[in-house]
Amino acid sequence: MEVSIESSALENLIQYYHDKKLAHAYLISTNNIAKCYEVLLKVIKNIFCVNEYVDNCNKCSLCHLIDVHNLPSLKVIEPDGTFIKKEQILELKYLFSKDSQYTKENIYIIKNAEKMNKESANTMLKFLEEPDGDVIGFFITNNKDNVISTIVSRCQNIDVNFTNSDFEELGLNEEEYNNYLDTLNDYLTKIEMEKSKLILYNKECLGEYTKDDIKILMQMALKKYKEALNNKILGKEIKDNLLFLDKLNINNLKKKVNLLIDYLKELTYNVNLDLLLDKFVIEMEAINNESL
Ligand SMILES: [Zn+2]
């Protein structure tokens, strides 16, 4: 399993399990419940996979049942409306009163553990206190302060924080991000590689784009040039789908980073977008001519 720094605290659980050092209950505090849940499912598959686990195992029936949310010994509870209700915990208790037929332990995951109200938390506590070695519980929360303290104190606490992906940082979904990236790739490749009729490229590539679109493109470009600059300084190879980045030297990249910062500032003012973009390509070209 590929271990990222962000989720390594979760992936450590695999070893703990095999060393028989896994606690009976974990409270996982995270900034991204969905991602955390996804990694946790991988951890569970890794532990119980019938084969030697490989990422996205879909050969064994156990991993398959987890993928289709239909493994009887894995119960996932999420808020039913505003709260996680007492009835949901009672149902869990009932289900897990029998030994697991599928995995060595029964496993439950409580998503948004901060949404357990007093009643459900009290029911849960009794369940936690029963010394039943054959149950493993995971409480996931993005607001640990609101999780009832008696639950917090009975769980092993771990933190799992994720950095946002590029598209989340810009408030886009993945598809929107990729569309912008295609345009950006086309536009910048023309500016950097085909050095004639530069101003025409604005109409050709960005014709229908609004000021907000241009702002997003410039933010993306800034990030790309900054990363390329850092890699150049560190002497690392630049692996990016903007292929021309590798051909630019440190000085050139530095100037373009500053240029993009300036243009992002200008975009917050009431400027004529066409004139601004014309000026932009001319200044990009000037930097390339200086660095020849
Ligand atoms: Zn498997």
Boltz pocket constraint, residues with backbone or C-beta under 6 A from the ligand:
constraints:
  - pocket:
      binder: B
      contacts: [[A, 45], [A, 49], [A, 50], [A, 51], [A, 53], [A, 57], [A, 58], [A, 59], [A, 60], [A, 61], [A, 62], [A, 63], [A, 64]]
      max_distance: 6.0
